[in-house]
Amino acid sequence: MYAQMVKSTGKGLKSRKEMTPEEGRFQDRIDAGEKIEPKDWMPDGYRQTLIRQIGQHAHSEIVGQLPEGNWITRAPTLSRKLILLAKVQDEAGHGLYLYCAAETLGVSRDELTEALHTGRMKYSSIFNYPTLTWADIGAIGWLVDGAAIMNQVPLQRTSYGPYARAMVRICKEESFHQRQGYDIMMKMANGTEAQRAMAQDALNRFWYPSLMMFGPSDKDSVHSAQSMAWKIKINTNDELRQKFVDQTVPQAEYLGLTIPDNDLKYNKKTGHYEFSDPDWTEFFEVLKGNGPCNRERLGARVKAWDDGAWVRDGLMAHAVKHSAKIAAE
């Protein structure tokens, strides 16, 4: 998901006997399906896990503009340029909604940004892969946003109210993004031989990184239990990955494209597709900062922050001056 490898800061999943009275009442509210609001009491581990997850999600939305942004001027038609521009603008808005949600937990946007720039917070591994052709923009919309939707729709039911409410609008807009990407792939798949080959190449390169978006297998994801008990996380990594594959394979078949997995097959007994795991060594290397575009992506974010310092300083100076004027009246 957009919050890969977020570690719960609790000391392991507590039994009811191990919980304090406050923790027990909090868990009762979670179990009853109540939403937790900013001024409600919450365990510190719950708060810190949410800050990490929402912050990483917000960073992913902002960094996610970069692979697509440099294609706005190179899109093949004016209509495609406008659609892509609108999509990139949406992603910026998603980041802002999520930063606002994180701020309700007592962390500032500047603190989150500093954590990203210093490597203490991450963003989704998928955005460290290059967009080499126009078909890659289609693959990102179809596969990457498709995987994001698979993750984010359940988050509308997450236990923290501001996060759940932010996801409602985000999911609606992501659905448009997924359709936009699939439309590009459909045009390419039904175009010339060169365009069809370009679409297949994009699918080949983005298939496994998209599967990695859900995080490692449940057996290797030691922090899921507490997050699921708190209903910060609704589904397991493997459940969401399987659902994504089951949905996406028929879409690829409709396009006449081939999923790059020789072991892919439909199991009539289970009603699910069997598929190969991604290269998890590659996944962890990308998370460590050793992906194809890690340095480029983070460097672009740091540069944008530094270049915009004069704007922030001017706004703060104006705010101070305005406050002083009101106080003097």
C-alpha positions in Angstrom: 0.0 0.0 0.0 1.0 3.7 0.1 2.2 3.0 3.7 4.5 0.0 3.2 6.4 -1.4 6.2 4.9 1.0 8.7 5.8 -0.4 12.1 3.3 -0.4 15.0 4.9 1.3 18.0 3.0 -0.9 20.5 4.9 -3.5 22.4 3.1 -6.4 20.7 -0.5 -7.4 20.6 -1.8 -7.2 24.2 -4.3 -9.6 25.6 -7.3 -8.2 27.5 -5.7 -9.1 30.8 -2.6 -7.1 29.9 -4.5 -3.9 29.0 -4.9 -1.0 31.4 -8.5 0.1 32.1 -8.2 3.0 29.6 -6.8 0.6 26.9 -9.6 -1.8 27.5 -12.2 0.9 27.1 -10.4 2.1 24.0 -10.4 -1.4 22.5 -14.1 -1.8 23.3 -14.8 1.3 21.2 -12.7 0.0 18.3 -14.5 -3.4 18.5 -17.8 -1.7 18.5 -16.9 0.1 15.2 -16.8 3.6 16.7 -14.6 6.2 15.1 -11.8 7.7 17.2 -11.6 11.5 17.0 -8.6 13.8 17.6 -9.6 14.8 21.2 -10.4 11.3 22.3 -8.0 9.4 24.5 -5.9 6.9 22.5 -2.8 4.8 23.3 0.5 6.4 22.3 1.2 3.4 20.1 -2.1 4.0 18.2 -1.3 7.7 17.7 2.3 7.1 16.5 1.3 4.3 14.2 -1.3 6.6 12.6 1.3 9.4 12.2 3.6 7.1 10.4 1.0 5.6 8.2 -0.8 8.8 7.3 2.5 10.7 6.9 3.9 8.0 4.6 0.6 8.0 2.6 0.8 11.8 2.3 4.4 11.7 1.1 3.5 9.0 -1.4 0.8 11.2 -2.9 3.2 14.1 -3.3 6.1 12.2 -4.6 3.7 10.3 -6.8 3.3 13.5 -8.9 6.9 13.3 -10.1 6.8 10.3 -12.4 3.8 11.7 -14.2 4.5 15.4 -14.0 7.2 15.4 -16.6 4.8 13.8 -19.2 2.3 16.7 -19.0 4.0 18.6 -21.8 4.8 15.4 -23.8 1.3 13.9 -23.7 0.2 13.1 -27.3 -2.9 15.4 -27.5 -4.2 18.5 -25.8 -7.0 16.4 -24.2 -4.4 14.0 -22.8 -2.4 16.9 -21.4 -5.4 18.4 -19.7 -6.5 15.0 -18.2 -3.0 14.3 -16.9 -2.7 17.8 -15.5 -6.0 17.3 -13.6 -4.8 14.0 -12.3 -1.5 15.4 -11.0 -3.4 18.2 -9.4 -5.6 15.7 -7.7 -2.6 13.9 -6.2 -1.4 17.2 -4.7 -4.8 17.6 -3.1 -4.7 14.1 -1.7 -1.4 14.8 0.0 -2.8 18.0 1.5 -5.9 16.2 2.9 -3.6 13.6 4.4 -1.2 16.1 5.9 -4.2 17.8 7.5 -5.4 14.4 8.9 -1.9 13.8 10.4 -1.8 17.2 12.0 -4.9 16.4 14.1 -2.6 13.8 15.8 -0.3 16.6 17.1 2.4 16.5 14.4 3.2 19.5 12.1 3.5 19.3 8.4 7.0 20.7 8.7 8.0 17.8 11.0 6.6 15.3 8.5 8.5 17.0 5.7 11.7 17.0 7.6 11.3 13.3 8.4 10.9 12.5 4.7 13.9 14.6 3.7 16.1 13.0 6.3 15.1 9.5 5.5 13.2 8.8 8.7 9.9 8.5 6.8 9.4 6.7 3.5 7.0 6.9 0.5 5.7 4.0 -1.6 8.4 2.0 -3.4 6.5 2.2 -6.7 7.4 5.8 -7.3 11.1 4.9 -7.5 10.7 3.4 -11.0 11.1 5.5 -14.2 8.4 6.4 -16.7 10.1 5.7 -19.9 7.2 6.0 -22.4 3.7 7.4 -22.7 2.4 3.8 -22.1 4.0 4.0 -18.6 1.5 6.7 -17.7 -1.3 4.3 -18.7 0.3 1.5 -16.7 0.6 3.8 -13.6 -3.1 4.7 -13.8 -4.3 1.2 -14.5 -2.0 -0.8 -12.2 -0.6 1.6 -9.6 -3.8 3.5 -9.0 -5.7 0.2 -9.3 -3.6 -1.2 -6.5 -4.0 2.0 -4.5 -7.8 1.8 -4.8 -7.6 -1.8 -3.6 -5.8 -0.6 -0.5 -7.7 2.6 0.1 -11.3 1.6 -0.2 -11.1 -0.4 3.0 -9.4 2.6 4.7 -12.8 4.4 4.5 -13.7 2.1 7.4 -10.5 2.7 9.3 -11.0 3.5 13.0 -9.5 7.0 13.0 -12.2 9.4 11.9 -10.2 12.1 10.0 -8.3 9.5 8.1 -11.4 7.6 7.1 -13.2 10.8 6.0 -10.2 11.9 3.9 -10.3 8.6 2.1 -13.8 9.0 0.8 -12.9 11.8 -1.6 -9.5 10.4 -2.4 -11.1 7.0 -3.4 -13.6 8.7 -5.7 -10.8 10.6 -7.5 -8.5 7.6 -7.6 -11.3 5.7 -9.5 -11.1 8.4 -12.2 -7.3 8.0 -12.3 -7.6 4.2 -12.8 -10.0 4.6 -15.6 -7.8 7.2 -17.2 -4.9 4.8 -17.2 -6.9 1.9 -18.5 -8.2 4.1 -21.4 -4.6 4.9 -22.4 -3.7 1.2 -22.3 -6.8 0.4 -24.4 -5.8 2.9 -27.0 -2.3 1.6 -27.1 -3.3 -2.0 -27.2 -5.6 -1.4 -30.1 -3.1 0.9 -32.0 -0.1 0.1 -34.2 2.3 -2.8 -33.6 4.7 -0.3 -32.0 2.1 1.1 -29.7 0.9 -2.4 -28.7 4.5 -3.4 -28.0 4.9 -0.3 -25.9 1.8 -1.2 -23.8 3.1 -4.7 -23.2 6.5 -3.4 -22.2 4.9 -1.0 -19.7 2.9 -3.9 -18.2 6.0 -6.0 -18.0 7.9 -3.4 -16.0 5.1 -2.3 -13.7 3.5 -5.6 -12.9 5.7 -6.8 -10.1 6.4 -3.3 -8.6 2.6 -3.0 -8.4 2.3 -6.3 -6.5 5.0 -5.0 -4.1 2.8 -2.1 -3.2 0.8 -4.3 -0.8 3.9 -5.0 1.3 5.5 -8.3 2.1 3.6 -11.5 2.7 1.5 -11.7 5.9 3.9 -14.3 7.3 6.7 -11.7 7.1 4.6 -8.7 8.2 5.0 -8.8 11.9 3.3 -5.5 12.6 -0.1 -6.2 11.0 -1.7 -7.9 14.0 -1.7 -4.8 16.2 -2.7 -2.5 13.3 -5.6 -4.8 12.5 -6.7 -5.1 16.1 -6.9 -1.3 16.2 -8.6 -1.3 12.8 -6.0 1.1 11.4 -5.5 -1.7 8.8 -8.6 -3.5 7.6 -7.3 -6.3 5.4 -4.0 -8.3 5.3 -1.4 -7.7 2.6 -2.0 -11.1 1.0 -5.8 -10.6 0.9 -5.4 -7.3 -1.0 -2.8 -8.6 -3.3 -4.9 -11.6 -4.3 -7.9 -9.4 -4.9 -5.8 -7.1 -7.1 -4.6 -10.0 -9.2 -8.1 -11.5 -9.5 -9.4 -8.2 -10.8 -6.5 -7.2 -13.0 -5.8 -10.4 -15.0 -9.2 -10.4 -16.8 -8.6 -6.7 -17.6 -5.3 -7.6 -19.2 -6.9 -10.4 -21.2 -9.5 -8.0 -22.5 -6.7 -5.7 -23.7 -5.0 -8.7 -25.3 -1.9 -8.1 -23.2 0.0 -10.8 -21.3 0.8 -10.8 -17.6 4.5 -11.4 -17.3 4.2 -14.5 -15.1 4.7 -17.9 -16.6 3.2 -19.5 -13.5 0.0 -17.5 -13.6 -3.1 -19.8 -13.7 -6.7 -19.8 -12.6 -7.6 -22.3 -9.8 -11.2 -23.4 -10.3 -11.4 -24.9 -6.8 -10.4 -21.7 -5.0 -11.9 -19.3 -7.6 -8.6 -17.3 -7.5 -5.5 -16.9 -9.7 -2.3 -18.5 -8.6 0.7 -16.2 -9.3 4.4 -15.8 -8.7 5.7 -13.6 -5.8 7.6 -10.4 -6.6 11.3 -10.3 -6.0 11.3 -9.2 -2.3 15.0 -8.6 -2.3 14.4 -5.9 -4.9 11.6 -4.5 -2.8 13.7 -4.1 0.3 16.6 -2.6 -1.7 14.2 0.0 -3.1 13.0 0.8 0.4 16.6 1.2 1.5 17.1 3.9 -1.2 18.7 1.8 -3.9 16.0 1.8 -6.5 16.3 3.2 -10.0 15.0 6.7 -9.1 15.3 7.0 -5.3 17.9 9.8 -5.3 16.2 11.6 -8.1 12.8 11.6 -6.5 13.9 12.6 -3.0 16.3 15.2 -4.5 13.4 16.8 -6.4 11.4 17.0 -3.2 14.2 18.6 -1.2 15.0 21.1 -4.0 11.3 22.1 -4.2 11.2 22.6 -0.4 14.4 24.7 -0.4 13.4 26.7 -3.4 10.1 27.6 -1.8 11.6 28.8 1.5 11.2 32.5 0.5 7.5 32.0 0.0 7.0 30.4 3.4 9.1 33.1 5.1 7.1 35.8 3.4 3.8 34.3 4.4 5.0 33.9 8.0 6.2 37.5 8.1 2.8 38.6 6.8 1.0 36.6 9.4 3.1 38.0 12.2 2.5 41.6 10.9 -1.2 40.9 10.5 -1.5 39.5 14.1 0.4 42.5 15.5 -1.9 44.9 13.7 -5.0 43.2 15.1 -3.6 43.2 18.6 -2.9 46.9 18.4 -6.5 47.8 17.4 
